[in-house]
Amino acid sequence: MASAGNAHRAGHVAIVGRPSVGKSTLVNALVGAKVTITSKKPQTTRHRILGVLTEPTRQFAFVDTPGFQTRHRSPLNDRLNRTVRDSLAGVDAVVWVVDGARLTAEDRAVAALIPATMPVVVAVNKIDAVPDKGELLPRLAEIAKLRDFAAIVPISAERGTQLAELKAEIALTLPASPPLYPETDLTDRDERFLAAEFVREKIFRMLGDEVPYATTVAIESFEHKGDLRRIHATVFVDKASQRAILIGAKGERMKAIGTQARADMERLFGGTVYLEVWVKVKRGWADDEAALTRFGY
């Protein structure tokens, strides 16, 4: 039992930043499990996803969010930006993730969304990719001028550099509280949702720039008996030409996507997965409010 002077801390922490700064990679690294998908392409994350880390004297509920989009307006991007804004309500603290290589106008737009009274820890990510570490000092000074931050911590989410220091600083911003989630919970998302996300991740990783943004994934059926899961998924694309690209010659690309997604599912779910994936054309789905609602955006 923690003493009064060393009370157990717990709280919700929003992870925010512009696209491609490594928010989802950071959440997975902090939680120690793959609870949110990642790729090098912007806007891989399209949903609010909770990743839970439970330690003896503290529990972190990290809220992964889409990258805040300032360049391209569309009904889908408007909904993703609304998700970011909504995620900032009701949290105890914010981790603002920026790229150690540069601070942009898009970064500042994200910072402007954070309420002035909210404790903010800055995670200056990808420091392993900055050749001259002397460049980091002026970057940290530039960030420090923007507002009164709880802490500024240079990290590499991919390599795990200084994540213990980051967690220590975040913990100081959390209220004294018993755990908010059961000790065994890693995320608030169910296996059906995660299955769709794992398929979508492989599409983002394996295809070029255009096709991934024109796709979404729906789970048509999910049967769980013992250690076996039978999952039928449909990938929706905007055009017939995108369907052909996604399927590939003799279906080889779609087969590779399914194989890799199934491996991730089996690793996280802890059992055998039978996965069947179909590809269908639904023109204009990303601009169709009813379709966006159906797909959970």
Protein Blocks (a to p, Z undefined) as FASTA:
>chain_A
ZZfklcccdddddddddehiommmmmmmmnopafbdcdfbehkbacdcddddddfkbccd
ddddddddfkbgcfklmmmmmmmmmmmgopabdcddddfkbccfklmmmmmmpcfklccd
dddehklmmmblmlmmmmmmmmmmmpccfbdcdddfknopaklmmmmmmmmmpccdddfb
dfklmbfbdfklmmmmmmmmmmmmmmcfklmmmgccddfbdcdehjbccdddddddfbfk
lmmmmnogghlmmmmmmmmmmmmmmmmnopacdddddddddehklmmmklmmmnoZZ
